[in-house]
Amino acid sequence: MKQILLNKPNKHDRYVLELYKKVQHRYDYLILDYEIGKSKRTLGQVDLAGIKEDKTDLYEVKCSYRIHKAQKQLKRAKKIMKINGSLFFYCGSSGKIEQLMD
């Protein structure tokens, strides 16, 4: 996993950090900007992965309400990762977290 530190985060990065603060109490571990795939070929990326015991929840952050794009990305990520957990969409402009159906 590669971690990038930014001097001045953009709007999307601020929303990801906002979500991190909202959900950090729910999980044992949180991973930001989780890249899916092999070292030479990235198959996708998840904004936030929350791990609690044997369950991994995936979160996709969008600045505006683009739930269909987020749902498509998360379903693909879950299929590739073969995880047991839920999928969530976070809309930064409204500050709402929505659980998506698999």
C-alpha positions, 0 to 999 in steps of 0.5 A: 500500500502506498501512502501519499501525504498532501500539503493541501488536500483537495475536496475529495481528500477532505471528504475522505478524511471526514468519513474516516473520522465518522467511522473510525470507532466502528473498526479495528483497522482503517485503510485509506486509498486502498489499491486493488491488484498486483504491483505492476497492474492496478485493477481498482482503488477503494477510498476507505476499507474498514476491518473488524474481525473477519469482516471488511467494509468498503467505502467509496467517496464522491463529492456529489451524489453519484451513487450509481458510479460508486456502486459499480466501483464497489461491486467490482472491488468486492468481486475482485477482493472476495471479501465478506462485508458491506458496501457504503457510499459517502456523499461529501456534499451532504455528509451522508453515508448510505449502505449499498445492496450487493 
